[in-house]
Amino acid sequence: MHDMSAHAVQHHAPPTSFIRKYVFSLDHKVIGKQYYALALLAALSGMVLSWLMRIHLGWTNAAIPGLQLLSKNGAPGGVMTPEYYLQLMTMHGTIMVFFVLTTAPFAAFGNFFLPIQVGAEDMPFPRFNMMSFWVTFLAFVVLMSSFFLGDGPTLGGWTQYAPLNAVGSVGGPGQGLGVVLWALSIALFCIGQLLGALNFISSTLDLRVKGMSLMRLPLSAWGWFITSCMGLTAFAVLLPACILVILDHVAGTSFFVASSLVINDQLLPHSGGSTLLWQHLFWFFGHPEVYIAIVPGIGMVSHILITNMRKPMLSQRVLIYCMGALAVLSYMVYGHHMFVSGMNPFSSLAFSFPTLVITIPATIVVLIWTFSLYGSKLRINSASLFALGFISMFVSGGVSGFFLAQPSIDIMLHATYFVVGHFHMVMGVAAMFGIFAATYFWFPKMVGRMMNETLGKIHFWLSFVGAYCIFMPFHYLGMAGNVRRYSTFVNDFLQPLIPVHRLITIAALLTGVAQLIFVYNLIHSRFWGKPAPDNPWEGTSLEWSTATPPPWDNFGGKLPIVYHDPFQYGVQSSVGDYVMQASPEQVKTEHEEK
Amino acid sequence: MATTVYEPPKIDPDRLPDRGHSGNGGWRNLVPSDGDLHVALDYSPAPSSTAIWVVLFAITMMFAAFSSALFVRKGSSLDWRTFTLPSILYFNTLLLLASSVTLEVSRRRVATFMGGRKSQVESPARWLYITLFLGLLFVAGQYVAWLRLRAEGLYLATNPSSSFFYVLTATHALHVLGGLGGVVHVIRKLSNSALRRSTLDATARYWHFMGGLWLYLLFLLWMKL
């Protein structure tokens, strides 16, 4: 006996009302765009916060016009206090890690393209999918509201270490209501991403069209699938951690605050809590989160490079296994964030070893890219340039990871700008370049218009040079002993390094302005760009087989059948040097013909 | 790399329709060769059979995190006070296990009922209602347990042991309420004759899991509190 009703309940009718079409839409494509818009808004907010911090680091006493309007106490006369610097830093980190690096590469592009690439009409649970976005949006609103409520956002950093996260307002501005709003926002975010992961996993396993075996999924789909598995495990652990923090605040429990703690001359009523417990729970999520940000990028960049190289990767299968290995190992390495936390040194050793091991799949991925690129006639466009930029940032940022993986070196570098430079390059900028590459590549399919290539290339070169100017000196600062998280280096041994900070600030401002070119290109192309053909890049995966932009049920009532492996380039077919997955045409490779 | 052109998978008439074991290429591999959407919908996939495992995995991770927090917190300080669990918890356990049995009875009856042999068995809805009732009774029983602890002066913030008791039982009770929502959904679909087998199976798996999870939590609380 099979399904008891003849109609599939998970498929929804074409939307008719404005609300169902554009606001509370059940369509995965609209939800993907909504996620993209949210990520763009968050990225711009996070970037402005970084500008404010950088200006303060370079010119400590300079007043930033208008800043006092945002917080009268935090920036009297436009000069930010050390506490307000930390509040901005916390919000920058939280916004960027959660609402940009998780939502854009994974939730935005994954939502739009995963169902199409597997050949489904929609996600299996469209209502959960809609809830996933709106809960995430609510999480963003709650987080941003902390700017305007109480004494501002929390200052504990995006990692919100205990006991500072649980001591209450005695810990400083934003440590009362600010932390509660932060924890509530992240708890909501976790729920949103769990709902998303549910849809991603079910789509990939259950909704593949005829002929679409797992190994025939394009690499980008593999990236999203593996990321959703990671998200499922990681966010399910962060959620209870956030619940416990909220309880420590509002219910007076003592999960994270130790006994007899005196802060600002005040004895706290809590007793016996474990501060390390938070770090364990947080980093069990936190390290996989790094891979949640980067693995979709690895998948998308591979997909984009193959399409522009016009030949398959050396081994698609090994790339998939490497992404899977990164996902599995990411859960075994989290303790390397805690080398200086007072953890048992034997634990440090146990976490150091897998941290070195995880560089192996990452290195294999880079080698596959490099040797596949060797000798290929790469089509240079904005998407492929950003894909190359992704590799460059991933390698440059990743190399410093070798040093940090060793406890003896990490103890010296942990609290310095070296680590800040490391994670900004390998996870932040690399993931951003992946997002840009994906945007230039898939924008035509998403909105039906081409982006401006010239502006895209200008955007790339300014961003590429700018990112190196910002983050390479961070490593130098770190090795010179420049501690992180401090709001000012005037009148101490770090004063001679201030010119370096000023250089970084100027680079950050200019690189930030360059991003406005991208935003202009995005908006201008959306309305006035050249109309896009169905398959502008001569791609092979299923999204290029359907109309541009795809109809509401993705394939216009006819499901495709998959006949080929995902990246059949370098062949002779009736359409050119490629054959699409959904084309029944039998082709031979040039190699076979010889 | 050689281009591989595969024939589309052949449809095996003996395997039609699939009974819900998705994963091996997915249900959609059963779509007839012309790829017609409407025919495809007749063999509509049952992603709920996969999705329910995804949900159960997430819940497992969540309670694993709570459990490890309990172990670490208990070991980190000497302020842990033990207390005797309210005896009503054991009665509640019986209720929850009994509700699993009634749901299983109704699941089997639905199969026969929807298989066209209506006259031979009574409507399975009655057993679903009993399940619903037992589930609600379980949640009410948990509430009584909280009241008992309050009467003893054990509140959420009194001691880490009571904190964990409330957190674990309340989180579990919320998930049980979610499962009851699933049972209500099944009853509604059954009354509209639009119930999918996979929906019922998923609800049953979730419900049985709630029972198993409760047994684990009871054991944990009994050992550690």
Contacts between the chains, C-beta under 8 A, distances in Angstrom:
chain1	res1	chain2	res2	distance
A	1	B	19	7.7
A	1	B	111	6.3
A	1	B	114	7.2
A	1	B	115	5.9
A	1	B	197	6.2
A	2	B	17	4.0
A	2	B	18	7.0
A	2	B	19	6.6
A	2	B	20	7.6
A	2	B	43	7.7
A	2	B	197	6.7
A	3	B	17	7.8
A	3	B	44	6.1
A	3	B	46	6.7
A	3	B	196	4.8
A	3	B	197	6.0
A	3	B	198	6.7
A	4	B	114	5.1
A	4	B	193	7.8
A	4	B	194	7.5
A	4	B	195	5.3
A	4	B	196	5.4
A	4	B	197	5.6
A	5	B	193	7.7
A	5	B	194	4.8
A	5	B	195	7.3
A	5	B	196	5.9
A	6	B	41	7.9
A	6	B	42	6.1
A	7	B	41	6.7
A	7	B	44	7.5
A	7	B	194	8.0
A	8	B	41	4.9
A	8	B	44	3.2
A	8	B	45	7.6
A	9	B	194	7.3
A	9	B	196	6.8
A	10	B	44	7.6
A	10	B	47	6.9
A	11	B	41	7.0
A	11	B	44	7.8
A	119	B	28	7.1
A	120	B	28	7.9
A	121	B	37	7.5
A	124	B	45	7.3
A	124	B	47	3.5
A	124	B	48	7.7
A	124	B	51	6.8
A	125	B	47	7.2
A	125	B	51	6.8
A	194	B	58	5.5
A	197	B	54	7.1
A	197	B	58	7.8
A	198	B	51	5.6
A	198	B	54	5.1
A	198	B	55	6.6
A	198	B	58	7.8
A	201	B	50	6.9
A	201	B	51	7.6
A	201	B	54	5.2
A	202	B	47	3.9
A	202	B	48	7.9
A	202	B	50	5.0
A	202	B	51	4.6
A	202	B	54	6.7
A	203	B	47	7.4
A	205	B	22	6.2
A	205	B	23	5.5
A	205	B	26	6.5
A	205	B	47	7.7
A	205	B	50	5.0
A	206	B	22	4.7
A	206	B	23	7.8
A	206	B	26	5.1
A	206	B	27	6.3
A	206	B	28	7.9
A	206	B	45	4.7
A	206	B	46	7.2
A	206	B	47	4.1
A	206	B	49	7.8
A	206	B	50	5.3
A	207	B	26	6.2
A	207	B	28	6.3
A	207	B	45	6.0
A	207	B	47	6.6
A	208	B	25	6.5
A	208	B	26	4.2
A	208	B	28	5.7
A	208	B	29	7.4
A	209	B	28	5.1
A	209	B	29	7.9
A	209	B	31	6.9
A	209	B	35	7.7
A	210	B	8	5.7
A	210	B	9	6.6
A	210	B	28	5.8
A	210	B	29	5.1
A	210	B	30	7.7
A	210	B	31	4.6
A	210	B	33	8.0
A	210	B	35	6.9
A	211	B	6	7.0
A	211	B	8	4.9
A	211	B	9	6.6
A	211	B	29	7.3
A	212	B	25	7.4
A	212	B	26	7.6
A	212	B	28	7.7
A	212	B	29	8.0
A	213	B	25	5.7
A	214	B	25	7.8
A	232	B	54	6.4
A	232	B	57	6.4
A	232	B	58	5.6
A	232	B	61	7.6
A	233	B	57	7.7
A	233	B	61	5.6
A	236	B	57	7.8
A	236	B	58	4.3
A	236	B	59	7.6
A	236	B	61	3.7
A	236	B	62	4.8
A	236	B	65	7.3
A	237	B	61	5.7
A	237	B	62	7.2
A	237	B	64	7.7
A	237	B	65	4.4
A	239	B	62	6.2
A	240	B	62	5.4
A	240	B	65	4.5
A	240	B	66	5.2
A	240	B	69	7.2
A	240	B	171	7.8
A	241	B	65	6.8
A	241	B	69	7.9
A	243	B	167	7.2
A	243	B	171	7.8
A	244	B	69	6.5
A	244	B	167	7.4
A	247	B	156	7.2
A	247	B	163	7.1
A	247	B	167	7.0
A	251	B	156	5.0
A	251	B	157	5.5
A	251	B	163	8.0
A	252	B	156	7.7
A	252	B	157	3.8
A	253	B	156	6.2
A	253	B	157	5.0
A	253	B	160	7.3
A	253	B	163	4.4
A	254	B	79	7.8
A	254	B	157	7.5
A	254	B	160	6.2
A	254	B	163	7.5
A	255	B	69	6.9
A	255	B	73	6.2
A	255	B	160	7.2
A	255	B	163	7.0
A	258	B	77	7.7
A	259	B	77	6.7
A	259	B	79	7.1
A	271	B	77	7.2
A	271	B	79	5.1
A	272	B	73	7.8
A	272	B	76	6.8
A	272	B	77	3.1
A	272	B	78	7.2
A	272	B	79	3.8
A	272	B	80	7.6
A	272	B	160	6.6
A	273	B	73	7.1
A	273	B	76	7.5
A	273	B	77	7.4
A	273	B	160	7.8
A	274	B	72	5.4
A	274	B	73	5.6
A	274	B	76	3.8
A	274	B	77	7.3
A	276	B	72	7.5
A	276	B	76	7.7
A	277	B	69	5.9
A	277	B	72	4.7
A	277	B	73	6.2
A	277	B	76	7.1
A	280	B	68	7.5
A	280	B	72	7.0
A	281	B	65	6.0
A	281	B	68	7.9
A	281	B	69	6.7
A	284	B	65	7.6
A	312	B	1	4.9
A	553	B	37	7.5
A	555	B	37	7.6
A	557	B	37	4.8
A	557	B	38	7.9
A	558	B	35	5.7
A	558	B	36	6.9
A	558	B	37	6.0
A	559	B	28	7.3
A	559	B	31	6.1
A	559	B	35	4.7
A	559	B	36	7.7
A	559	B	37	5.5
A	559	B	40	5.5
A	560	B	35	6.5
A	561	B	8	5.4
A	561	B	31	7.7
A	561	B	33	7.4
A	561	B	35	5.1
A	562	B	8	7.9
A	563	B	5	6.1
A	563	B	6	6.5
A	563	B	8	6.8
A	564	B	3	7.1
A	564	B	4	7.2
A	564	B	5	6.4
A	564	B	6	7.7
A	565	B	3	7.6
A	565	B	4	5.7
A	568	B	3	5.3
A	571	B	3	5.3
A	579	B	3	7.1
A	586	B	5	5.1
A	587	B	3	5.5
A	587	B	5	7.1
A	588	B	3	6.6
A	589	B	1	7.3
A	589	B	2	5.8
A	589	B	3	4.9
A	591	B	2	7.0
A	592	B	2	6.2
A	592	B	3	7.4
